[in-house]
Amino acid sequence: MKKTLFPPVTSSHTEEKHGSKAQQVPVIALVDDDRNILTSVQMTLEAEGFTVHAYTDGESALQGILSRSTSLAVLDVKMPRMDGMELLRRLRMRSSSLPVIFLTSKDEEMDQLMGLRLGADDYITKPFSVRLLVERIRALLRRHEVSQAEITGEAGASSSILVRGALALDEARHQCLWNGQEVALTVTEFLLVKALVVRPGLVKSRDQLIDAAYGDSIYVDDRTIDSHIKRVRKKFRRVDECFNHIETLYGVGYRYRE
């Protein structure tokens, strides 16, 4: 049975404000067993125009996220009835592209690395500024919107497909194919792969990859990129165990070898 601690905004004021575009309001799933955090973060997000579904444990969150339209999920690590790691693992089994931000303890580096390896797009350490979380949410939603944008105007279907040998990236559909087989990538992983394959053979530093995937206004640790790249390689090797086209140049960065 789904359990929502705080019901989403459905007032007539919200409907009047957004009119026929109400369905386009981003829906955030907020999961944390700390009710104080849920209350303060939900109030702030709703004030910023988001709809929020809040959950106090991973089990009810899994049911709610999979049964409702959700734009982005914010997950805490340590929770009852299913921790954040298991919740993220199960979500990724169902949805490879749902943007996910992980909330971790300040000194729990392993939580951060594990979250990234499981497919989180970003993480924020506690205690955190709610304003910072809002900006991270907006940035990730922008990245997701760009990666999933439909082709409009003069752009044709072929213009959104980037082909490099056996690799094909369809930006309009957020789809990655290797030898015709789909490789399910998160928003961040897709942007990293795109940054590498645009110019095969060109070395991209970690800072350049951070800018490509996160934007130059957000700071993330270099190890975040390393964790994403490791996960990307594993995903490609699930469809081709001989995949070795993303090379590491130690002390320099990464490059895509066509």
Secondary structure, 3 states (H helix, E strand, C coil): CCCCCCCCCCCHHHHHHHHHHHHHCCEEEEECCCHHHHHHHHHHHHHCCCEEEEECCHHHHHHHHHHCCCCEEEEECCCCCCCHHHHHHHHHHHCCCCCEEEEEECCCHHHHHHHHHHCCCEEEEECCCHHHHHHHHHHHHHHHHHHCCCCCCCCCHHHHEEEECCEEEECCCCEEEECCEECCCCHHHHHHHHHHHCCCCCCECHHHHHHHHHCCCCCCCHHHHHHHHHHHHHHHHHHCCCCCCEEEECCCEEEECC
